[in-house]
């Protein structure tokens, strides 16, 4: 599931705004002990300005910059973000099972190949 999500981002990131790095390989900075601990259960985005986004907030940050624009920004507002955070938590806790059932593999295999075109 994680690998499929990164692949989707790579295909839609036409301006090459994002760099995907397995948290275990992330340099310091931007890696912090808090991000390292949290990255075992959620995706993180660190913006160029140093702002950190986690989980559903990170997903909406990415969506807003990969073609979803105003709609992603709208969904990042209350009350929608509250439901998105709850849903993200449930999916994250079950990512191994979801990956096996729907993506045929490991939950968080992240390779460094360029995106498929």
N, C-alpha and C positions, 0 to 999 in steps of 0.2 A: 504494500500500500504506500509506504513512504517513497519507494523508488518510482512507483507510478505517478505519484504527486509531483516529484521532482522532474520527471520526464515531461509532464504536462506544463510545468512552469517553463522549462527549457524551450519547449515548442512555442509557447505564447509570449515569451520575453523577447520580443523583436528588437527592443532597444538595448538588450543585454545589460539590464539593470541589476540582475541578481547573480550572485555566485553561491553555489551550493557546496557546503563543506560538511562532512560528517563531524559532529561535535567533538569526537575523540581526536580529530586532526586539526581543530581550529586553533589558530595562534592566539597568544595573549599580547596585547588586546586584539580583538574585542572580547575574547573569552574571559569570563570572570568565574569565580567559584560558584556564584549563585546561578549563572546561566548553565554551567556544567552540570550542576545538580538537577536543574529543571529540564534540561535537554533530554533526559532519559524518558520523559513522558510527554514532551510537546516540542513542536517546531518553534524556532526562534528566528527573528529577523532583527538585524542591527542595521539601522539606516546610516547613510553617509554622515548624518548629523549626530550619530551616536545614540539615537532613540532606540529603545528595545521594545519589540513586540513579541508576544508569546501566544501560542495556541490559535484560537479563533481570531484574535486581534491580528496576529501575523498573517493568517490566511486572508483576511479582508484587506490588509495592507498590500499583499501581493496581488490579489484580484483587482484592486483599484488601479494598479499600475500595469496590468496585463490585459487591458481591454474591457474591464467591467466598470471602470470609472465611477461615475456618480451612483450607480446602483450598489456597488460594493460599499461606498462611503455611506449610503443610506442604511444599508443593512448593519453597518458598524455602530449605528446609533441605538440607544435604548428605545424600546424594549427588545428589539431584534437581537442585539449583541448578547443579551442575557441568555436567550435561548440557544444562540450559536455556541456560547461558552459551555453550556450544559451538554449540548450535543457533542461538541468537540471532546469533552472529558469522557463521555461514554465511549466514543469511537477510539480514543487514545488508549483507554483501559482494555479495549478488546481488539487492538490492532493486529495482534498475532493471529487470532482466530479469523478476523476479517481478511487478512492477507492470505491465509491458507485457503479460505473458501472462495474468495473472489479474485485474487491476484496470483494464485498459484505459487506462492513462495514465501520468502522471509519477510518479516514485518518491516525491517528497516535497512535492507541492503541498499547502499547508495554508492553507485560507481561514479567514476569521474569522466566517463565518456561524453563527448559532445552530444547534443540532442539529435534525435532522428528528424530528418526533414521530409 
